[in-house]
Structures are given as C-alpha cells and as structure tokens.
C-alpha cells in the first residue's frame, strides 16, 4: 500500500507541474483564444488539487467508518 501511495503522490506532482507549465504557456501565448485557455488552466490548477484532497479525505472517513463496523461485527 505504501508503494501505491508513493506512486500516486509522484503522479500528482507531475500533474501539478504540468498544470503550472500549461498555465505559464497559456499566459505567454499570442493565440486568439489565450484568455479562455488561461482561465481554464488556472481553474484546473486550483480545482484539481482541491478535488484530490477532498477524495482522499472522504476515503479516510469512509475507511474509518466501515473499518469500525467490521471490527464490531466480529466481536459479537
């Protein structure tokens, strides 16, 4: 399980670095659609880490909740 967490953490870092680079490229671009691309990139840079945090938080809560239920049922 520790290896999986490390791999997912590395993938998350790579994803965030890619988002930061794409934000920089969109900001410096002379494309006619640069405003839409920049706003989408900034939006993704903020929302994706928040969603990752929320999913991991909910996973931990559910794991604790259902883990206690399993332990209680084995004791009865």
Residue pairs with C-beta under 8 A, 6 or more apart in sequence:
12 49
12 52
15 48
16 45
16 48
16 49
19 41
19 44
19 45
19 48
20 45
22 41
23 38
23 41
23 42
23 45
26 34
26 37
26 38
26 41
27 34
27 38
29 37
29 38
31 37
